Amino acid sequence: MKNIDIAGLTIGNDRPLTFIAGPCQLETADHTRMIAGQLKEACDKAGAQFVFKASYDKANRTSLSGKRGLGIDEGLKVLDMIRSEFGVPVLTDVHTEAQCAVAAEAVDILQIPAFLCRQTDMLLAAGNTGKAVNIKKGQFLAPWDMANVVAKVESTGNTNILLTERGTSFGYNTLVADMRSLPQMAQGGYPVVMDATHSVQQPGGKGGSTGGQREFAPLMARAAVSLGIASVFIETHQDPDNAPSDGPNMIYLDQMPQLIESLMRFDALAKADPIRI
C-alpha cells in the first residue's frame, strides 16, 4: 500500500481521512478565500487533513452558454493565493496537455477529469510535471480498467497518483456508485478517493445543465468512508442553488463542519478494523 506525500500531508488508504473540498468553479478571490477559510477551520477542528479544490475552467459544461470560471491566468493566481495564505495543498483540473506544466506552478495536485482519463498525452504531460496526479475514473470504465491508466502516469517515473471514483453511467442522465470499486482500485496500491458530490449528478438531466441529488451526497460519503479510504472529495457552496455550476449536487457550506466531524468518526472505526478482501 502506497502513501502519497503532498505539501506536508501524507495521504493513504490506511492513513486518517483527507478532505478534498471546495466550490465547483472559482468565482472571485474573496469568495474563494471565504470558502477555503471556513473549510480549513472545520477540518482543523475535526483533526482532518484538508486539500482545497476549485476549477479555473469548467471545460465540459453541458451547454455552450454555461459559465466556465475565471480562466487559467486569473484562476491560477487565486489558487496560488489560497495555497500561500492558508498553507494548504491545492488541487485543480487540467483540460489540455499544455495546461499541465502551467498549472503545476500554482497547485500541488493536477486532476484529470473523468472524460479525459484515458487520454495518453494528457496523462503523460501531467505525470511529467512531477506533481501529484488525481485521476477520476471515467463513467464508462470498470474499476480494474484503471490499471492501464495508472501505467501511463507511472511510465513518466511519477508514482504520486490518486484514483477517484465518481460514479458509472447507468442509463440516460443517471449514475450509479458501486462501492466495490473502491477496494478494487485500492488493490493497485494507490490511495483511493470517493467523489461524493459528482456521484449524485444527473448529467445533462436538466436539459441545458446537469441535475443532481445533493441530499444523497452525505450518504455516499458515509458509505465510502466506512470502507476505509484515503480521501473524500466534496464540492460545497454557501448558496448552491445560485452557484454557476454543479449547484444541484453541492453541499451547503454551513453543513460541512458537522459532516466532516461525522465522517472522521466513521473513518476512525474503519481504520481500526480494516476490511480485508
C-alpha positions as CSV (number, residue, x, y, z in Angstrom):
1,M,0.0,0.0,0.0
2,K,1.5,3.3,-1.1
3,N,1.2,6.6,0.8
4,I,1.5,9.9,-1.1
5,D,3.3,12.9,0.5
6,I,1.8,16.2,-0.7
7,A,2.9,19.5,0.7
8,G,3.3,18.2,4.2
9,L,0.3,15.8,4.2
10,T,0.5,12.1,3.9
11,I,-2.4,10.6,2.1
12,G,-3.1,6.8,2.1
13,N,-5.8,4.2,2.4
14,D,-4.5,3.3,5.9
15,R,-4.0,6.9,7.0
16,P,-6.5,9.3,8.6
17,L,-9.0,10.7,6.2
18,T,-8.2,13.6,3.9
19,F,-10.9,16.0,2.7
20,I,-10.6,17.4,-0.8
21,A,-13.2,20.2,-0.8
22,G,-14.2,23.5,-2.3
23,P,-16.5,25.1,-4.8
24,C,-17.0,23.6,-8.3
25,Q,-15.5,26.6,-10.0
26,L,-13.7,29.8,-9.0
27,E,-15.9,32.9,-8.8
28,T,-13.9,35.7,-7.2
29,A,-10.9,35.9,-5.0
30,D,-12.9,36.9,-1.9
31,H,-15.5,34.2,-2.4
32,T,-12.7,31.6,-2.8
33,R,-11.0,32.9,0.4
34,M,-14.2,32.7,2.3
35,I,-14.9,29.1,1.4
36,A,-11.3,28.0,2.0
37,G,-11.2,29.7,5.4
38,Q,-14.4,28.0,6.6
39,L,-13.3,24.6,5.3
40,K,-9.9,24.8,6.9
41,E,-11.4,25.9,10.2
42,A,-13.8,22.9,10.2
43,C,-11.1,20.4,9.2
44,D,-8.7,21.8,11.8
45,K,-11.3,21.4,14.5
46,A,-12.1,17.9,13.5
47,G,-8.4,16.9,13.1
48,A,-8.8,16.2,9.4
49,Q,-6.3,16.8,6.6
50,F,-7.5,19.3,4.1
51,V,-6.8,19.9,0.4
52,F,-8.6,22.9,-1.2
53,K,-10.1,22.3,-4.7
54,A,-11.6,24.5,-7.3
55,S,-11.6,24.7,-11.1
56,Y,-10.3,27.7,-13.1
57,D,-12.2,26.5,-16.1
58,K,-15.1,24.1,-16.4
59,A,-14.4,22.9,-20.0
60,N,-17.1,20.3,-20.1
61,R,-20.3,22.3,-19.3
62,T,-23.5,20.8,-20.7
63,S,-24.4,24.0,-22.6
64,L,-22.2,26.4,-24.6
65,S,-23.7,29.2,-22.5
66,G,-22.7,27.6,-19.2
67,K,-20.3,29.7,-17.1
68,R,-16.8,28.3,-17.1
69,G,-14.9,30.2,-14.4
70,L,-12.1,32.7,-14.1
71,G,-9.9,31.2,-16.8
72,I,-6.4,29.9,-16.4
73,D,-4.4,33.1,-15.8
74,E,-6.6,34.7,-13.1
75,G,-7.7,31.4,-11.7
76,L,-4.2,30.1,-11.0
77,K,-3.3,33.4,-9.3
78,V,-6.3,32.9,-7.0
79,L,-5.3,29.2,-6.3
80,D,-1.7,30.2,-5.5
81,M,-3.0,32.8,-3.1
82,I,-5.1,30.2,-1.3
83,R,-2.1,27.9,-1.1
84,S,0.1,30.7,0.4
85,E,-2.4,32.4,2.7
86,F,-3.9,29.2,4.3
87,G,-0.9,26.9,4.0
88,V,-2.9,24.1,2.4
89,P,-2.3,22.0,-0.7
90,V,-4.5,23.0,-3.7
91,L,-6.0,20.8,-6.4
92,T,-7.4,21.9,-9.8
93,D,-8.5,20.3,-13.1
94,V,-6.4,20.4,-16.3
95,H,-8.0,20.0,-19.7
96,T,-5.2,20.0,-22.2
97,E,-1.6,18.8,-22.3
98,A,-0.3,22.4,-22.5
99,Q,-2.1,23.4,-19.2
100,C,-0.3,20.8,-17.1
101,A,3.1,22.5,-16.8
102,V,1.4,25.9,-16.3
103,A,-1.0,24.7,-13.6
104,A,1.8,22.8,-11.8
105,E,3.4,26.1,-11.0
106,A,0.4,27.2,-8.8
107,V,-1.1,23.9,-7.4
108,D,0.0,20.8,-5.7
109,I,-2.3,18.2,-7.4
110,L,-3.3,18.1,-11.0
111,Q,-6.7,16.5,-11.6
112,I,-7.5,14.6,-14.8
113,P,-11.3,14.9,-15.5
114,A,-13.2,11.6,-15.8
115,F,-14.0,12.2,-19.5
116,L,-10.2,12.6,-20.2
117,C,-8.9,9.8,-18.1
118,R,-7.7,7.6,-21.0
119,Q,-6.1,10.4,-22.9
120,T,-2.5,9.3,-23.1
121,D,-0.9,12.6,-23.9
122,M,-2.8,14.3,-21.0
123,L,-1.6,11.6,-18.5
124,L,2.0,11.8,-19.7
125,A,2.0,15.6,-19.5
126,A,0.6,15.6,-16.0
127,G,3.0,12.9,-14.9
128,N,6.0,14.7,-16.3
129,T,5.3,17.7,-14.1
130,G,6.3,15.6,-11.0
131,K,3.2,16.9,-9.2
132,A,0.7,14.5,-7.7
133,V,-2.0,13.4,-10.2
134,N,-5.6,12.7,-9.2
135,I,-7.3,10.7,-11.9
136,K,-11.0,10.5,-11.9
137,K,-12.3,7.1,-13.2
138,G,-14.3,7.6,-16.3
139,Q,-18.1,7.0,-16.1
140,F,-17.5,4.4,-18.8
141,L,-14.7,2.4,-17.2
142,A,-14.7,-0.6,-14.8
143,P,-12.5,-0.1,-11.7
144,W,-10.0,-2.7,-12.9
145,D,-9.5,-0.7,-16.2
146,M,-7.8,2.0,-14.2
147,A,-4.6,-0.2,-14.1
148,N,-3.9,0.8,-17.7
149,V,-4.5,4.4,-16.9
150,V,-2.1,4.3,-13.9
151,A,0.6,2.6,-16.0
152,K,0.6,5.6,-18.3
153,V,1.4,8.0,-15.5
154,E,3.9,5.6,-13.9
155,S,5.8,5.5,-17.2
156,T,6.9,9.1,-16.6
157,G,8.5,8.0,-13.3
158,N,5.8,9.7,-11.3
159,T,4.1,7.5,-8.7
160,N,2.3,10.3,-6.8
161,I,-1.1,9.1,-8.0
162,L,-4.6,9.1,-6.5
163,L,-7.6,7.4,-8.0
164,T,-11.1,8.8,-7.7
165,E,-14.5,7.1,-8.0
166,R,-17.2,9.4,-9.3
167,G,-19.9,7.0,-10.4
168,T,-20.6,4.9,-13.5
169,S,-23.1,5.7,-16.3
170,F,-26.3,3.8,-15.8
171,G,-28.8,4.7,-18.5
172,Y,-29.6,8.2,-19.6
173,N,-28.8,11.1,-17.3
174,T,-28.1,8.7,-14.4
175,L,-25.0,7.5,-12.5
176,V,-24.7,4.7,-10.0
177,A,-21.9,4.3,-7.5
178,D,-20.6,0.8,-6.9
179,M,-18.8,0.7,-3.6
180,R,-16.9,-2.4,-4.7
181,S,-14.9,-0.2,-7.0
182,L,-13.1,1.5,-4.0
183,P,-11.4,-1.6,-2.7
184,Q,-10.9,-2.9,-6.2
185,M,-9.0,0.2,-7.2
186,A,-7.1,0.1,-3.9
187,Q,-5.7,-3.3,-4.8
188,G,-3.4,-1.5,-7.1
189,G,-1.7,0.1,-4.1
190,Y,-2.6,3.7,-4.6
191,P,-4.8,6.0,-2.5
192,V,-8.4,6.0,-3.5
193,V,-10.8,8.9,-3.2
194,M,-14.6,9.0,-3.2
195,D,-16.2,11.9,-5.1
196,A,-19.4,12.1,-3.0
197,T,-20.9,15.0,-4.9
198,H,-20.3,14.2,-8.5
199,S,-21.5,10.6,-7.8
200,V,-25.0,12.1,-7.3
201,Q,-25.0,14.0,-10.5
202,Q,-27.7,13.6,-13.2
203,P,-25.6,14.5,-16.2
204,G,-27.5,16.8,-18.6
205,G,-30.6,16.0,-16.5
206,K,-32.0,19.5,-16.7
207,G,-31.7,19.7,-20.5
208,G,-29.3,22.6,-20.7
209,S,-27.5,21.8,-17.5
210,T,-26.7,19.0,-15.1
211,G,-29.1,18.0,-12.3
212,G,-28.3,16.2,-9.1
213,Q,-29.5,14.9,-5.8
214,R,-27.4,16.7,-3.1
215,E,-29.4,15.1,-0.3
216,F,-27.7,11.8,-1.1
217,A,-24.1,13.1,-1.2
218,P,-23.5,12.7,2.6
219,L,-24.9,9.2,2.3
220,M,-22.3,8.4,-0.5
221,A,-19.5,9.9,1.6
222,R,-20.5,7.9,4.7
223,A,-20.8,4.6,2.8
224,A,-17.4,5.1,1.2
225,V,-15.5,6.3,4.3
226,S,-16.8,3.3,6.3
227,L,-14.8,1.1,3.9
228,G,-11.5,2.7,4.8
229,I,-10.4,5.0,2.0
230,A,-7.7,7.7,1.7
231,S,-9.9,10.7,0.9
232,V,-13.4,12.0,0.2
233,F,-14.0,14.7,-2.4
234,I,-16.8,17.1,-1.8
235,E,-17.9,20.3,-3.6
236,T,-19.6,22.9,-1.4
237,H,-21.0,26.4,-1.7
238,Q,-22.8,28.8,0.6
239,D,-25.7,29.1,-1.9
240,P,-25.7,26.0,-4.2
241,D,-29.0,26.9,-5.9
242,N,-27.4,30.0,-7.3
243,A,-23.9,28.7,-7.9
244,P,-22.6,29.0,-11.5
245,S,-22.1,25.2,-11.9
246,D,-23.0,21.9,-10.3
247,G,-25.3,23.5,-7.8
248,P,-27.8,20.6,-7.6
249,N,-25.1,18.3,-6.1
250,M,-23.1,20.6,-4.0
251,I,-23.5,20.5,-0.2
252,Y,-24.3,23.7,1.7
253,L,-21.2,25.2,3.2
254,D,-22.8,25.6,6.7
255,Q,-23.4,21.8,6.8
256,M,-19.8,20.9,6.2
257,P,-18.5,21.1,9.8
258,Q,-20.9,18.6,11.1
259,L,-20.4,16.3,8.1
260,I,-16.6,16.5,8.5
261,E,-16.8,15.6,12.2
262,S,-19.2,12.7,11.4
263,L,-17.0,11.3,8.6
264,M,-13.9,11.4,10.8
265,R,-15.7,9.2,13.3
266,F,-16.6,6.7,10.6
267,D,-13.0,6.9,9.3
268,A,-11.6,6.1,12.8
269,L,-13.8,3.0,13.0
270,A,-12.8,1.8,9.5
271,K,-9.1,2.3,10.0
272,A,-9.2,0.5,13.4
273,D,-10.7,-2.6,11.8
274,P,-9.7,-2.6,8.1
275,I,-11.7,-4.6,5.5
276,R,-9.7,-7.5,4.0
277,I,-10.6,-8.8,0.6
